[in-house]
Structures are given as structure tokens and as C-alpha cells.
């Protein structure tokens, strides 16, 4: 089993993740802006069958995926340093829906999921800001996303981003703090450091997931944890 996590994540979190997975400590250089250069969700789109990755992804990522015989294809657009070219893979899909901001999604993703209804969100960094628990239940730290999903009758828990760490910014996003595999919810940090921790824990447990806190410090936004399909 494999997992991909930002190489700048707290070392205790990385070491604890390694207890369950072969881990790629992800980083890139000279491709996108520094603060998110180690965030896998800038380069990788994941559904439950296949990955779509940026054509200018670091060679270490491609070698790692090939090593684990991961099914992936390349998207059409390269990652860059602007909003429109650092968000095209940063979206989420369920069985019936694709969630992203209209006009920002890579064409390869749109083609593959053309049979789904697109939910147009106000935040292009969708996966950074949104965690999918299942087809209908989500956690987000973005007020605009929360309002849109509620309007579409999805069950969404809104959490404060205030104590989420993202070096270079006042705060990070909840979607970048975690990854889900089978029935386990892996969290880069401890909920005790964030507002409404009890409500978040109860929401996760209510959705039949086991909460695994990878280290005892504040939540860290590392662009999510991508875990073997």
C-alpha cells in the first residue's frame, strides 16, 4: 500500500504514516509557487479508479506510481504559478458529481467525468478546501463552498481554518489536512487544536470512519494525503 504526503509535513506525522504505507515524501522545484510546491493535490486528481496527473509532475512521483503499478494518465495542462494553472487538478468527484470552479478544470478530467453533474463552486482550490467523506457528506473550511453545497442539499460541516497551519499564509484549509483510506480518516495533526473539535470528531465517527491523528500538534495543510486506490 502507498501514500503521498507533502515532504514538509511534521516529521512525526510522516513517520506514523509510514507504519501503514510505503510513503512518497512529495516535493517539486521550480514548477509552482513555493508554499504549495509540496502539495500533491496541485499535481494529482484522484477518483476511485485512476489518477490524472500533471504532465510536468516531478519524475519521482511518476517513478513512485509506476513502482506501485498505479493506474494513471497525464492531464493536458502543466502546473504553473498562476491561479488558473495551479488549480486544474484540485477538484473532487463522487459517483454522480464533479466538484470544482467552472473554467478551471483540466480537460482530461472533464472528458473522463462528462457523464456527471458538475457542481460549480466559488473556490478553485476545491480539494484544498473540501474533504469528501462519502457521496453526500463533506467537511469544508470555506464559507462559499459550504453555502453552495448546502443549496444543493449536501450534508456539509463548516469548520474554522483559523488554527490550520500553512507556512507563508495566515492559515491553511481543512481539505489539505487529511486523507481517507477504506474506513480510516488520517489527519495531519490533532483536533484538540481547532475550534469545534468535538463536532468534527462526531461528524467523522457518524460517517463510520476511524479518526487517526498522525501527530499531536496543530493541523497542517500539506495539500492532502493521497492513499493507494
Residue frames as a rotation matrix with the C-alpha (Angstrom) as fourth column:
UNK 1
0.573 0.819 0.000 0.00
0.819 -0.573 0.000 0.00
0.000 0.000 -1.000 0.00
UNK 2
-0.493 -0.793 0.358 1.18
0.819 -0.562 -0.116 3.51
0.293 0.236 0.926 -0.79
UNK 3
0.627 0.627 -0.464 0.65
0.719 -0.694 0.035 7.09
-0.300 -0.355 -0.885 0.32
UNK 4
-0.221 -0.633 0.742 1.81
0.773 -0.578 -0.262 10.51
0.595 0.516 0.617 -0.88
UNK 5
0.702 0.391 -0.595 2.29
0.697 -0.551 0.459 13.42
-0.148 -0.737 -0.660 1.54
UNK 6
0.806 -0.403 0.434 3.99
-0.197 -0.873 -0.445 16.82
0.559 0.273 -0.783 1.48
UNK 7
0.171 -0.847 -0.503 7.65
0.622 0.489 -0.612 16.34
0.764 -0.208 0.611 2.44
UNK 8
-0.655 -0.415 0.632 7.42
-0.123 -0.766 -0.631 19.41
0.746 -0.490 0.451 4.69
UNK 9
0.534 0.845 -0.018 4.70
-0.212 0.154 0.965 17.87
0.818 -0.512 0.262 6.85
UNK 10
0.363 -0.384 0.849 5.66
-0.931 -0.111 0.348 17.38
-0.040 -0.916 -0.398 10.51
UNK 11
-0.450 -0.698 -0.557 8.14
-0.741 0.640 -0.203 14.52
0.498 0.321 -0.805 10.69
UNK 12
-0.780 0.220 0.586 6.18
-0.344 0.632 -0.695 12.65
-0.523 -0.743 -0.417 13.36
UNK 13
0.297 0.946 -0.131 3.17
-0.600 0.078 -0.796 12.61
-0.743 0.315 0.590 11.03
UNK 14
0.275 -0.278 -0.920 5.24
-0.901 0.261 -0.348 11.23
0.337 0.925 -0.178 8.15
UNK 15
-0.765 -0.644 -0.027 6.84
-0.582 0.708 -0.401 8.55
0.277 -0.291 -0.916 10.32
UNK 16
-0.497 0.656 0.568 3.47
-0.335 0.459 -0.823 7.43
-0.801 -0.599 -0.009 11.69
UNK 17
0.510 0.649 -0.565 2.04
-0.770 0.051 -0.637 7.26
-0.384 0.759 0.525 8.16
UNK 18
-0.159 -0.696 -0.700 4.98
-0.878 0.424 -0.222 5.03
0.452 0.580 -0.678 7.22
UNK 19
-0.675 -0.031 0.737 3.78
-0.533 0.712 -0.457 2.46
-0.511 -0.702 -0.497 9.73
UNK 20
0.171 0.862 0.478 0.88
-0.027 0.489 -0.872 1.66
-0.985 0.137 0.107 7.38
UNK 21
0.954 0.279 0.113 2.15
0.133 -0.055 -0.990 2.65
-0.270 0.959 -0.089 3.93
UNK 22
-0.171 -0.923 0.346 5.11
0.948 -0.058 0.312 3.00
-0.268 0.381 0.885 1.61
UNK 23
0.629 0.487 -0.606 5.29
0.473 -0.858 -0.199 6.80
-0.617 -0.161 -0.770 1.64
UNK 24
-0.075 -0.580 0.811 6.45
0.894 -0.399 -0.203 9.24
0.441 0.710 0.549 -1.02
UNK 25
0.084 0.001 -0.996 7.52
0.629 -0.775 0.053 12.49
-0.772 -0.632 -0.066 0.65
UNK 26
0.370 0.238 0.898 6.40
0.928 -0.145 -0.344 14.73
0.048 0.960 -0.274 -2.18
UNK 27
0.146 -0.281 -0.948 8.12
0.186 -0.934 0.306 17.92
-0.972 -0.221 -0.084 -3.34
UNK 28
0.553 -0.059 0.831 8.67
0.831 -0.033 -0.555 19.89
0.060 0.998 0.031 -6.52
UNK 29
-0.102 -0.655 -0.749 11.09
0.475 -0.693 0.541 22.63
-0.874 -0.301 0.382 -7.53
UNK 30
-0.805 -0.352 -0.478 10.68
-0.128 -0.683 0.719 25.48
-0.579 0.640 0.505 -9.99
UNK 31
-0.753 0.581 0.308 7.19
0.602 0.419 0.680 24.46
0.266 0.698 -0.665 -11.12
UNK 32
0.356 0.893 0.276 4.67
0.529 -0.436 0.728 26.28
0.771 -0.113 -0.627 -8.91
UNK 33
0.208 -0.311 0.927 4.90
-0.534 -0.831 -0.158 28.74
0.819 -0.462 -0.339 -6.07
UNK 34
-0.624 -0.771 -0.125 6.86
-0.361 0.427 -0.829 27.61
0.693 -0.472 -0.545 -3.04
UNK 35
-0.498 0.423 0.757 4.07
-0.847 -0.052 -0.528 27.46
-0.184 -0.905 0.384 -0.45
UNK 36
0.538 0.768 0.348 2.24
-0.630 0.640 -0.439 24.69
-0.560 0.017 0.828 -2.32
UNK 37
0.056 -0.593 -0.803 5.19
-0.958 0.196 -0.211 23.13
0.283 0.781 -0.557 -4.15
UNK 38
-0.919 -0.393 0.029 4.94
-0.380 0.866 -0.325 20.00
0.102 -0.310 -0.945 -1.97
UNK 39
-0.261 0.913 0.314 1.16
-0.620 0.091 -0.779 19.70
-0.740 -0.398 0.542 -2.14
UNK 40
-0.839 -0.086 0.537 0.12
0.257 0.808 0.530 16.56
-0.479 0.583 -0.656 -4.03
UNK 41
0.083 0.977 0.199 -3.36
0.716 0.080 -0.694 17.96
-0.694 0.199 -0.692 -4.74
UNK 42
0.215 -0.096 -0.972 -1.82
-0.487 -0.873 -0.021 20.60
-0.847 0.478 -0.235 -7.02
UNK 43
-0.567 -0.600 -0.565 -0.46
-0.798 0.229 0.557 17.88
-0.204 0.767 -0.609 -9.32
UNK 44
-0.986 0.126 -0.108 -2.83
0.108 0.982 0.156 14.92
0.126 0.142 -0.982 -8.81
UNK 45
-0.171 0.979 0.112 -6.54
-0.976 -0.184 0.121 14.31
0.139 -0.089 0.986 -9.32
UNK 46
-0.980 -0.193 0.058 -7.87
-0.201 0.943 -0.265 11.12
-0.004 -0.271 -0.963 -7.76
UNK 47
0.129 0.992 -0.007 -11.08
-0.929 0.124 0.348 9.21
0.346 -0.038 0.937 -8.31
UNK 48
0.371 0.047 0.928 -11.78
-0.703 0.667 0.247 5.70
-0.607 -0.743 0.281 -7.09
UNK 49
0.890 -0.031 0.454 -10.25
0.264 0.847 -0.461 4.02
-0.371 0.530 0.762 -10.14
UNK 50
0.296 -0.739 0.606 -7.48
0.904 0.011 -0.428 6.16
0.309 0.674 0.671 -11.58
UNK 51
0.107 -0.343 -0.933 -5.22
0.466 -0.812 0.352 9.17
-0.878 -0.473 0.073 -11.10
UNK 52
0.666 -0.082 0.741 -4.87
0.651 -0.422 -0.631 12.04
0.365 0.903 -0.228 -13.54
UNK 53
0.334 -0.652 -0.681 -1.59
0.652 -0.362 0.666 13.88
-0.681 -0.666 0.304 -13.03
UNK 54
0.750 -0.104 -0.654 0.02
-0.360 -0.893 -0.270 16.98
-0.556 0.438 -0.707 -14.45
UNK 55
0.914 -0.398 0.083 2.31
0.295 0.507 -0.810 16.31
0.280 0.765 0.580 -17.45
UNK 56
0.139 -0.909 0.394 5.11
-0.249 -0.417 -0.874 18.26
0.958 0.023 -0.284 -15.73
UNK 57
0.950 0.201 0.238 4.87
-0.287 0.264 0.921 16.29
0.122 -0.943 0.309 -12.49
UNK 58
0.129 -0.959 0.251 8.24
-0.966 -0.065 0.251 15.53
-0.224 -0.275 -0.935 -10.83
UNK 59
-0.088 -0.260 -0.962 9.92
-0.633 0.760 -0.148 12.35
0.770 0.595 -0.231 -12.08
UNK 60
-0.942 -0.287 0.175 9.99
-0.306 0.517 -0.799 10.97
0.139 -0.807 -0.575 -8.53
UNK 61
-0.222 0.941 0.254 6.19
-0.704 0.025 -0.710 10.97
-0.674 -0.336 0.657 -8.50
UNK 62
0.428 0.377 -0.821 5.95
-0.883 0.369 -0.290 9.14
0.193 0.850 0.491 -11.83
UNK 63
-0.453 -0.689 -0.565 8.57
-0.478 0.723 -0.499 6.59
0.753 0.043 -0.657 -10.75
UNK 64
-0.854 0.172 0.491 6.72
-0.440 0.263 -0.858 6.02
-0.277 -0.949 -0.149 -7.47
UNK 65
0.165 0.985 -0.059 3.38
-0.822 0.104 -0.560 5.43
-0.545 0.140 0.826 -9.22
UNK 66
0.305 -0.126 -0.944 4.99
-0.758 0.568 -0.321 3.05
0.576 0.814 0.078 -11.70
UNK 67
-0.769 -0.638 0.039 6.69
-0.496 0.557 -0.665 1.17
0.402 -0.531 -0.745 -8.85
UNK 68
-0.703 0.569 0.426 3.28
-0.264 0.348 -0.900 0.53
-0.660 -0.745 -0.094 -7.28
UNK 69
-0.877 0.334 0.346 1.62
0.474 0.477 0.740 -0.18
0.082 0.813 -0.577 -10.64
UNK 70
-0.330 0.754 -0.568 -0.85
0.247 -0.511 -0.823 2.66
-0.911 -0.411 -0.018 -10.10
UNK 71
-0.076 0.411 0.908 -3.25
0.997 0.053 0.060 3.30
-0.024 0.910 -0.414 -12.97
UNK 72
0.108 0.105 -0.989 -2.74
0.266 -0.961 -0.073 6.91
-0.958 -0.255 -0.132 -14.05
UNK 73
0.288 -0.060 0.956 -2.88
0.946 -0.137 -0.293 9.11
0.149 0.989 0.017 -17.13
UNK 74
-0.748 -0.574 -0.332 -1.48
0.601 -0.799 0.027 12.56
-0.281 -0.180 0.943 -17.83
UNK 75
0.376 0.822 -0.427 -3.71
0.517 -0.568 -0.640 15.60
-0.769 0.020 -0.639 -17.96
UNK 76
0.531 -0.084 0.843 -3.43
0.815 -0.221 -0.536 18.18
0.231 0.972 -0.049 -20.72
UNK 77
0.710 -0.206 0.674 -2.21
-0.135 -0.978 -0.156 21.28
0.691 0.020 -0.722 -18.84
UNK 78
-0.233 -0.867 -0.440 1.02
0.585 0.237 -0.776 21.78
0.777 -0.438 0.452 -16.97
UNK 79
0.617 0.299 -0.728 1.05
0.782 -0.340 0.523 23.14
-0.091 -0.892 -0.443 -13.44
UNK 80
-0.105 -0.647 0.755 2.35
0.547 -0.672 -0.500 26.71
0.831 0.360 0.424 -13.18
UNK 81
-0.769 -0.378 -0.516 2.47
0.637 -0.379 -0.672 29.72
0.058 -0.845 0.532 -10.88
UNK 82
-0.787 0.573 0.227 -0.89
-0.515 -0.814 0.271 31.36
0.340 0.096 0.936 -11.59
UNK 83
-0.373 0.736 0.565 -4.35
-0.664 0.214 -0.717 30.65
-0.648 -0.643 0.408 -10.18
UNK 84
0.535 0.721 -0.441 -5.65
-0.813 0.296 -0.502 29.15
-0.231 0.627 0.744 -13.41
UNK 85
0.385 -0.412 -0.826 -2.72
-0.457 0.692 -0.559 26.74
0.802 0.593 0.078 -13.85
UNK 86
-0.796 -0.591 0.133 -2.24
-0.418 0.378 -0.826 25.68
0.437 -0.713 -0.548 -10.24
UNK 87
-0.452 0.731 0.512 -5.84
-0.691 0.077 -0.719 24.58
-0.564 -0.678 0.470 -9.67
UNK 88
-0.118 0.523 -0.844 -6.80
-0.952 0.182 0.246 22.43
0.282 0.833 0.476 -12.67
UNK 89
-0.382 -0.042 -0.923 -6.29
-0.013 0.999 -0.040 19.12
0.924 -0.003 -0.382 -10.81
UNK 90
-0.993 -0.092 0.072 -7.57
-0.059 -0.134 -0.989 20.42
0.100 -0.987 0.128 -7.47
UNK 91
-0.229 0.973 -0.029 -11.08
-0.894 -0.198 0.403 19.01
0.386 0.118 0.915 -7.69
UNK 92
-0.748 0.098 0.657 -13.21
-0.388 0.738 -0.552 16.24
-0.538 -0.668 -0.514 -6.20
UNK 93
-0.435 0.645 -0.629 -15.53
-0.667 0.238 0.706 13.66
0.605 0.726 0.326 -7.70
UNK 94
-0.400 0.402 0.824 -18.22
-0.538 0.625 -0.566 11.32
-0.742 -0.670 -0.034 -6.39
UNK 95
-0.513 0.230 0.827 -20.28
0.522 0.849 0.087 8.71
-0.682 0.476 -0.556 -8.20
UNK 96
0.247 0.790 0.562 -22.62
0.957 -0.105 -0.272 11.30
-0.155 0.604 -0.781 -9.69
UNK 97
0.982 0.173 -0.076 -20.94
0.171 -0.985 -0.035 14.70
-0.081 0.021 -0.996 -9.28
UNK 98
-0.040 -0.982 0.186 -17.77
0.908 -0.114 -0.403 16.63
0.417 0.153 0.896 -10.09
UNK 99
0.811 0.302 -0.501 -16.97
0.541 -0.713 0.446 19.49
-0.223 -0.632 -0.742 -7.73
UNK 100
-0.381 -0.925 0.017 -14.85
0.883 -0.358 0.305 22.41
-0.276 0.131 0.952 -8.94
UNK 101
0.010 0.310 -0.951 -14.96
-0.033 -0.950 -0.310 26.02
-0.999 0.035 0.001 -10.08
UNK 102
0.733 0.383 0.562 -16.18
0.510 0.236 -0.827 26.33
-0.450 0.893 -0.022 -13.65
UNK 103
0.934 -0.356 0.041 -13.43
-0.184 -0.577 -0.796 27.13
0.307 0.735 -0.604 -16.15
UNK 104
0.279 -0.871 0.405 -10.54
-0.958 -0.226 0.174 25.84
-0.060 -0.437 -0.898 -14.04
UNK 105
0.488 -0.011 0.873 -10.72
-0.298 0.938 0.179 22.06
-0.820 -0.348 0.454 -14.55
UNK 106
-0.617 -0.763 -0.192 -8.26
-0.507 0.200 0.838 20.20
-0.601 0.615 -0.511 -16.78
UNK 107
-0.040 0.626 -0.779 -9.85
-0.994 0.055 0.096 18.94
0.103 0.778 0.620 -19.98
UNK 108
-0.638 -0.261 -0.724 -8.78
-0.295 0.952 -0.083 15.33
0.711 0.161 -0.684 -19.30
UNK 109
-0.940 0.340 -0.023 -10.83
0.123 0.277 -0.953 15.35
-0.317 -0.899 -0.302 -16.08
UNK 110
-0.296 0.872 -0.391 -13.85
-0.715 -0.473 -0.515 16.90
-0.634 0.127 0.763 -17.79
UNK 111
-0.229 0.165 -0.959 -13.73
-0.851 0.444 0.280 14.29
0.472 0.881 0.039 -20.56
UNK 112
-0.846 -0.187 -0.498 -13.49
-0.001 0.936 -0.351 11.36
0.533 -0.297 -0.793 -18.18
UNK 113
-0.740 0.567 -0.360 -16.34
0.522 0.148 -0.840 12.60
-0.423 -0.810 -0.405 -15.99
UNK 114
-0.936 0.347 -0.055 -18.56
-0.298 -0.699 0.650 14.11
0.187 0.625 0.758 -18.69
UNK 115
-0.340 0.848 -0.406 -21.47
0.313 0.509 0.802 11.92
0.887 0.146 -0.439 -17.57
UNK 116
-0.312 0.163 -0.936 -21.57
0.950 0.055 -0.307 13.59
0.001 -0.985 -0.171 -14.15
UNK 117
0.731 0.567 0.380 -23.27
0.513 -0.824 0.242 16.73
0.451 0.018 -0.892 -12.97
UNK 118
-0.414 -0.904 0.109 -20.75
0.646 -0.376 -0.664 19.49
0.641 -0.204 0.740 -12.26
UNK 119
0.670 0.518 -0.532 -21.30
0.743 -0.466 0.481 21.44
0.001 -0.717 -0.697 -9.06
UNK 120
0.147 -0.599 0.787 -19.80
0.437 -0.675 -0.595 24.89
0.887 0.431 0.162 -9.66
UNK 121
0.483 -0.063 -0.873 -18.01
0.870 -0.078 0.487 26.03
-0.099 -0.995 0.017 -6.52
UNK 122
0.985 -0.043 0.167 -16.69
-0.016 -0.987 -0.161 29.54
0.171 0.156 -0.973 -5.77
UNK 123
0.445 -0.869 0.218 -13.22
-0.645 -0.141 0.751 28.24
-0.621 -0.475 -0.623 -4.79
UNK 124
0.592 -0.270 -0.760 -10.87
-0.664 0.372 -0.649 26.89
0.458 0.888 0.041 -7.48
UNK 125
-0.645 -0.763 -0.032 -8.69
-0.565 0.505 -0.653 25.27
0.514 -0.404 -0.757 -4.81
UNK 126
0.307 0.951 -0.037 -11.51
-0.720 0.258 0.644 22.84
0.622 -0.172 0.764 -4.18
UNK 127
0.499 -0.121 -0.858 -9.71
0.352 0.933 0.073 19.79
0.792 -0.339 0.509 -2.82
UNK 128
-0.673 -0.726 0.144 -7.59
0.219 -0.381 -0.898 22.08
0.707 -0.573 0.415 -0.61
UNK 129
-0.713 0.423 0.560 -10.78
-0.639 -0.721 -0.270 23.40
0.289 -0.550 0.784 0.92
UNK 130
0.290 0.956 0.052 -13.08
-0.950 0.280 0.140 20.38
0.119 -0.090 0.989 0.92
UNK 131
-0.847 -0.462 0.264 -12.97
-0.503 0.857 -0.113 16.85
-0.174 -0.228 -0.958 2.34
UNK 132
0.031 0.837 -0.547 -15.32
-0.798 0.350 0.491 14.22
0.602 0.421 0.678 0.92
UNK 133
-0.458 -0.115 0.882 -16.40
-0.743 0.594 -0.308 11.61
-0.489 -0.796 -0.357 3.47
UNK 134
-0.505 0.324 0.800 -18.82
0.519 0.855 -0.019 9.86
-0.689 0.405 -0.600 1.10
UNK 135
-0.476 0.330 0.815 -21.30
0.836 -0.118 0.536 10.69
0.273 0.937 -0.220 -1.67
UNK 136
0.335 0.807 0.486 -23.29
0.527 -0.588 0.613 13.17
0.781 0.051 -0.623 0.43
UNK 137
0.915 0.006 -0.404 -21.21
0.384 -0.327 0.863 14.19
-0.127 -0.945 -0.302 3.44
UNK 138
0.243 -0.810 0.534 -18.43
0.564 -0.330 -0.757 16.79
0.790 0.485 0.376 3.38
UNK 139
0.490 -0.202 -0.848 -16.26
0.702 -0.486 0.521 18.93
-0.518 -0.850 -0.096 5.65
UNK 140
0.205 -0.437 0.876 -15.08
0.748 -0.508 -0.428 22.35
0.632 0.743 0.223 4.48
UNK 141
-0.188 -0.320 -0.929 -13.36
0.821 -0.570 0.030 25.41
-0.539 -0.757 0.370 5.89
UNK 142
-0.978 -0.125 0.168 -14.66
0.205 -0.729 0.653 27.62
0.041 0.673 0.739 3.05
UNK 143
-0.502 0.832 -0.236 -17.90
-0.054 -0.303 -0.952 29.53
-0.863 -0.465 0.197 3.69
UNK 144
-0.209 0.407 -0.889 -18.72
-0.931 -0.360 0.054 29.88
-0.298 0.839 0.454 -0.02
UNK 145
-0.740 -0.092 -0.667 -18.33
-0.368 0.884 0.287 26.14
0.563 0.458 -0.688 -0.63
UNK 146
-0.906 0.415 -0.089 -20.47
0.295 0.465 -0.835 25.40
-0.305 -0.782 -0.543 2.43
UNK 147
-0.303 0.827 -0.473 -23.28
-0.450 -0.562 -0.694 27.65
-0.840 0.002 0.543 1.15
UNK 148
-0.279 0.158 -0.947 -23.18
-0.952 0.082 0.295 26.15
0.124 0.984 0.128 -2.35
UNK 149
-0.861 -0.087 -0.501 -23.19
-0.095 0.995 -0.010 22.53
0.500 0.039 -0.865 -1.17
UNK 150
-0.769 0.634 -0.085 -26.00
0.181 0.089 -0.980 23.23
-0.613 -0.768 -0.183 1.29
UNK 151
-0.209 0.676 -0.706 -28.01
-0.785 -0.547 -0.291 24.79
-0.582 0.494 0.646 -1.54
UNK 152
-0.247 0.045 -0.968 -27.52
-0.797 0.559 0.229 21.53
0.551 0.828 -0.102 -3.48
UNK 153
0.683 0.686 0.252 -28.75
-0.679 0.469 0.565 19.51
0.270 -0.557 0.786 -0.46
UNK 154
0.093 -0.713 -0.695 -25.40
0.211 0.697 -0.686 18.01
0.973 -0.082 0.215 0.51
UNK 155
0.943 0.175 -0.284 -24.69
0.292 -0.022 0.956 17.50
0.161 -0.984 -0.072 4.20
UNK 156
0.167 -0.914 0.369 -21.73
0.400 -0.279 -0.873 19.77
0.901 0.293 0.319 4.97
UNK 157
0.661 -0.085 -0.746 -19.92
0.725 -0.183 0.664 20.61
-0.193 -0.979 -0.060 8.19
UNK 158
0.584 -0.452 0.674 -18.30
0.080 -0.794 -0.602 24.07
0.808 0.406 -0.428 8.19
UNK 159
0.566 -0.488 -0.665 -15.14
0.815 0.210 0.540 24.36
-0.124 -0.847 0.517 10.29
UNK 160
0.918 -0.287 -0.275 -12.85
-0.252 -0.955 0.155 27.26
-0.307 -0.073 -0.949 11.13
UNK 161
0.686 -0.727 0.032 -9.50
0.447 0.386 -0.807 27.39
0.574 0.567 0.590 9.30
UNK 162
0.843 -0.268 0.467 -8.02
-0.410 -0.882 0.233 29.73
0.350 -0.388 -0.853 11.92
UNK 163
0.424 -0.689 0.588 -5.64
-0.698 0.166 0.697 27.26
-0.577 -0.706 -0.410 13.59
UNK 164
0.831 -0.168 0.531 -4.68
0.419 0.817 -0.397 25.28
-0.367 0.552 0.749 10.47
UNK 165
0.185 -0.876 -0.445 -1.01
-0.133 -0.470 0.872 25.80
-0.974 -0.102 -0.203 9.63
UNK 166
0.712 -0.146 0.687 0.19
0.700 0.236 -0.674 26.62
-0.063 0.961 0.270 6.10
UNK 167
-0.037 -0.822 -0.568 3.63
0.626 -0.462 0.628 28.28
-0.779 -0.332 0.531 6.16
UNK 168
-0.893 -0.322 0.314 3.59
0.448 -0.574 0.685 31.55
-0.040 0.753 0.657 4.24
UNK 169
-0.338 0.862 0.376 -0.12
0.051 -0.383 0.922 32.19
0.940 0.331 0.086 4.89
UNK 170
-0.394 0.243 0.886 -2.18
-0.861 -0.434 -0.264 33.24
0.321 -0.868 0.380 7.94
UNK 171
-0.078 0.397 0.914 -3.93
-0.561 0.740 -0.370 29.86
-0.824 -0.542 0.165 7.84
UNK 172
-0.959 -0.250 -0.137 -4.48
-0.261 0.574 0.776 26.80
-0.115 0.780 -0.615 5.68
UNK 173
-0.119 0.937 -0.330 -7.51
-0.928 0.013 0.373 24.79
0.353 0.350 0.867 4.52
UNK 174
0.145 0.226 0.963 -9.12
-0.760 0.649 -0.038 21.78
-0.634 -0.726 0.266 6.13
UNK 175
0.946 0.304 -0.109 -9.16
-0.296 0.683 -0.668 19.69
-0.129 0.664 0.736 2.95
UNK 176
0.411 -0.875 -0.255 -5.38
-0.463 0.041 -0.885 19.80
0.785 0.482 -0.388 2.85
UNK 177
-0.121 -0.459 0.880 -5.00
-0.990 -0.011 -0.142 18.28
0.075 -0.888 -0.453 6.32
UNK 178
-0.034 0.304 0.952 -6.20
-0.555 0.786 -0.271 14.77
-0.831 -0.538 0.142 5.66
UNK 179
-0.514 -0.009 -0.858 -6.68
-0.777 0.429 0.461 11.68
0.364 0.903 -0.227 3.52
UNK 180
0.237 0.703 0.670 -9.12
-0.829 0.506 -0.238 8.78
-0.507 -0.499 0.703 3.68
UNK 181
-0.558 -0.358 -0.748 -8.42
-0.686 0.706 0.174 5.12
0.467 0.610 -0.640 3.01
UNK 182
-0.540 0.497 -0.679 -11.05
0.449 0.853 0.267 2.44
0.712 -0.161 -0.684 3.48
UNK 183
0.545 0.819 -0.180 -12.58
0.580 -0.214 0.786 3.29
0.605 -0.533 -0.591 6.88
UNK 184
0.090 -0.619 -0.780 -9.68
0.939 -0.209 0.274 5.33
-0.332 -0.757 0.562 8.20
UNK 185
0.871 0.174 0.459 -9.53
0.297 -0.931 -0.213 9.13
0.390 0.322 -0.863 8.33
UNK 186
0.061 -0.947 -0.315 -5.85
0.998 0.066 -0.006 10.13
0.026 -0.314 0.949 8.52
UNK 187
0.924 0.317 0.214 -5.35
0.293 -0.946 0.136 13.64
0.245 -0.063 -0.967 9.92
UNK 188
-0.105 -0.983 0.150 -2.09
0.650 -0.183 -0.738 15.64
0.752 0.020 0.658 9.89
UNK 189
-0.689 -0.147 0.709 -2.50
-0.371 -0.770 -0.520 16.93
0.622 -0.621 0.476 13.42
UNK 190
-0.754 0.440 -0.487 -4.80
0.656 0.533 -0.534 16.72
0.025 -0.722 -0.691 16.41
UNK 191
-0.033 0.860 0.509 -8.34
0.585 -0.396 0.708 18.06
0.811 0.321 -0.490 16.56
UNK 192
0.310 0.165 -0.936 -7.68
0.939 -0.205 0.275 19.42
-0.147 -0.965 -0.219 20.04
UNK 193
-0.611 -0.658 -0.440 -6.01
0.558 -0.752 0.351 22.43
-0.562 -0.031 0.827 18.41
UNK 194
-0.886 0.327 0.330 -9.01
0.142 -0.486 0.863 23.50
0.442 0.811 0.384 16.31
UNK 195
-0.652 0.720 0.237 -12.35
-0.715 -0.480 -0.508 25.10
-0.252 -0.501 0.828 17.16
UNK 196
0.352 0.935 -0.038 -15.41
-0.920 0.338 -0.199 22.82
-0.173 0.105 0.979 17.42
UNK 197
-0.635 -0.718 -0.285 -13.17
-0.754 0.657 0.023 19.74
0.170 0.229 -0.958 17.65
UNK 198
-0.645 0.444 0.621 -15.92
-0.152 0.723 -0.674 17.68
-0.749 -0.530 -0.399 19.24
UNK 199
0.425 0.858 -0.288 -18.35
-0.439 -0.083 -0.895 18.41
-0.791 0.507 0.341 16.40
UNK 200
0.124 -0.468 -0.875 -15.73
-0.980 0.081 -0.182 17.46
0.156 0.880 -0.448 13.81
UNK 201
-0.855 -0.481 0.193 -14.88
-0.514 0.836 -0.193 14.20
-0.068 -0.265 -0.962 15.57
UNK 202
-0.309 0.831 0.463 -18.56
-0.116 0.450 -0.886 13.30
-0.944 -0.327 -0.043 15.93
UNK 203
0.500 0.480 -0.721 -19.18
-0.729 -0.216 -0.649 14.04
-0.468 0.850 0.242 12.24
UNK 204
-0.310 -0.717 -0.625 -16.30
-0.903 0.428 -0.043 11.78
0.298 0.551 -0.780 11.21
UNK 205
-0.913 -0.023 0.407 -17.44
-0.231 0.852 -0.469 8.95
-0.336 -0.523 -0.784 13.51
UNK 206
0.019 1.000 0.013 -21.07
-0.376 0.019 -0.927 9.37
-0.927 0.012 0.376 12.39
UNK 207
0.550 0.119 -0.827 -19.87
-0.834 0.025 -0.551 8.67
-0.045 0.993 0.113 8.86
UNK 208
0.966 -0.025 0.256 -18.35
-0.024 0.982 0.186 5.36
-0.256 -0.186 0.949 10.05
UNK 209
0.497 -0.866 0.052 -14.72
0.014 -0.052 -0.999 6.45
0.868 0.497 -0.013 9.83
UNK 210
0.644 -0.409 -0.646 -11.93
0.762 0.267 0.591 5.82
-0.069 -0.873 0.483 12.31
UNK 211
0.914 -0.320 0.251 -10.05
-0.274 -0.941 -0.200 9.00
0.300 0.114 -0.947 13.19
UNK 212
0.504 -0.840 -0.200 -6.25
0.863 0.476 0.170 8.57
-0.048 -0.259 0.965 13.13
UNK 213
0.972 -0.230 -0.047 -4.33
-0.225 -0.970 0.092 11.64
-0.067 -0.079 -0.995 14.28
UNK 214
0.708 -0.701 -0.085 -0.83
0.417 0.512 -0.751 11.35
0.570 0.496 0.655 12.82
UNK 215
-0.543 -0.815 -0.202 0.82
0.599 -0.207 -0.774 13.64
0.589 -0.541 0.601 15.37
UNK 216
-0.033 0.567 -0.823 -0.19
0.994 -0.064 -0.084 15.71
-0.100 -0.821 -0.562 18.38
UNK 217
-0.785 -0.377 -0.491 0.41
0.370 -0.922 0.115 19.21
-0.496 -0.091 0.863 17.02
UNK 218
-0.137 0.734 -0.665 -1.78
-0.421 -0.651 -0.632 21.73
-0.897 0.193 0.398 15.16
UNK 219
0.589 0.413 0.695 -3.47
0.454 0.542 -0.707 20.70
-0.669 0.732 0.132 11.93
UNK 220
-0.384 -0.810 -0.443 -1.11
-0.155 -0.416 0.896 21.08
-0.910 0.413 0.034 8.97
UNK 221
0.769 0.614 -0.177 -2.29
-0.221 -0.005 -0.975 21.83
-0.600 0.789 0.132 5.43
UNK 222
-0.352 -0.926 0.137 0.00
-0.250 0.234 0.939 19.76
-0.902 0.297 -0.314 3.20
UNK 223
-0.377 0.272 -0.885 -2.30
-0.926 -0.122 0.357 19.53
-0.011 0.954 0.298 0.19
UNK 224
0.641 0.767 0.043 -3.95
-0.768 0.639 0.046 16.35
0.008 -0.063 0.998 1.43
UNK 225
-0.446 -0.676 0.587 -2.74
-0.569 0.720 0.397 12.77
-0.691 -0.157 -0.706 1.73
UNK 226
0.275 0.467 -0.841 -3.20
-0.933 0.339 -0.117 10.64
0.230 0.817 0.529 -1.36
UNK 227
-0.307 -0.287 0.907 -3.51
-0.658 0.753 0.015 6.96
-0.687 -0.592 -0.420 -0.48
UNK 228
-0.956 -0.295 -0.008 -3.48
-0.215 0.679 0.702 3.80
-0.201 0.673 -0.712 -2.61
UNK 229
-0.317 0.878 -0.358 -6.56
-0.911 -0.176 0.374 3.10
0.265 0.445 0.855 -4.66
